[in-house]
Amino acid sequence: MNEPRLPWTRISPNSSQAMAATSGTPAQSSLGAVLIERVQTRVSQINGCAFCLDMHVRGLRVELTWTIATINTWNRMAIGMQAPVIEKAIE
């Protein structure tokens, strides 16, 4: 199910090497794994790549489950503390 439709690493080795290099740079930063995965998920959405989107959403599964499960509690806490309320959990 999570296999590419085309062997793009063989079809376009230069492009696949460049893409692999760009994913290595953020991994060496202090951004954190969850934020990097969220950015890669958004890039996959913008690019319209279902394979990449599926791969990155799977990587965020635990984070998304936690966010969805706790968003109501965070909103209630924000109201009590007079902090901004989160309008949407996921865009």
C-alpha positions in Angstrom: 0.0 0.0 0.0 2.8 2.4 0.8 4.9 1.7 -2.3 5.6 4.2 -5.0 3.8 3.8 -8.3 7.0 4.5 -10.3 10.6 3.6 -9.5 11.5 7.4 -9.3 14.9 6.7 -7.7 15.9 4.9 -10.9 14.0 7.1 -13.3 15.4 10.3 -12.0 18.4 9.6 -9.7 19.6 13.2 -9.6 16.2 14.5 -8.4 15.9 11.8 -5.8 19.4 12.5 -4.5 18.5 16.2 -4.3 15.3 15.5 -2.4 17.1 13.2 0.0 19.7 15.9 0.7 17.0 18.5 1.5 15.4 16.3 4.1 18.8 15.8 5.8 19.3 19.5 6.4 16.2 20.1 8.6 16.9 16.9 10.5 20.2 18.5 11.7 18.4 21.6 12.9 16.8 22.4 16.3 13.3 22.5 14.8 12.2 19.2 16.3 10.9 16.1 14.6 7.2 16.9 14.8 7.5 20.4 13.3 9.7 19.0 10.5 7.2 16.2 9.8 4.4 18.8 9.7 6.2 21.0 7.2 7.0 17.9 5.0 3.3 17.0 5.2 2.3 20.5 4.1 4.8 20.4 1.2 3.3 17.0 0.1 -0.2 18.6 0.1 1.0 21.5 -2.0 2.8 19.2 -4.4 -0.2 17.0 -4.6 1.9 13.8 -4.0 -0.4 11.2 -2.4 2.4 8.8 -1.7 4.5 11.4 0.2 1.4 12.7 2.0 0.5 9.2 3.1 4.0 8.6 4.3 4.2 11.9 6.3 0.7 11.6 7.8 1.6 8.2 9.1 4.7 9.7 10.7 2.4 12.2 12.5 -0.3 9.7 13.5 0.6 9.9 17.2 0.8 13.6 17.2 -2.4 14.1 15.3 -4.3 11.7 17.7 -3.0 13.6 20.7 -3.9 17.0 19.2 -7.4 15.9 18.3 -7.9 14.2 21.7 -6.8 17.2 23.7 -7.9 20.2 21.6 -11.1 20.7 23.6 -9.2 20.7 26.9 -6.6 23.2 25.5 -9.4 25.5 24.4 -11.1 25.4 27.8 -7.8 26.2 29.5 -7.2 29.1 27.1 -10.6 30.5 27.9 -9.9 30.3 31.6 -6.5 31.9 31.2 -7.9 34.5 28.7 -5.5 33.2 26.1 -6.2 33.0 22.4 -8.5 30.0 21.5 -7.4 27.6 18.8 -10.0 27.8 16.0 -9.0 24.7 14.1 -6.9 21.7 15.1 -5.9 20.8 11.5 -6.1 23.0 8.4 
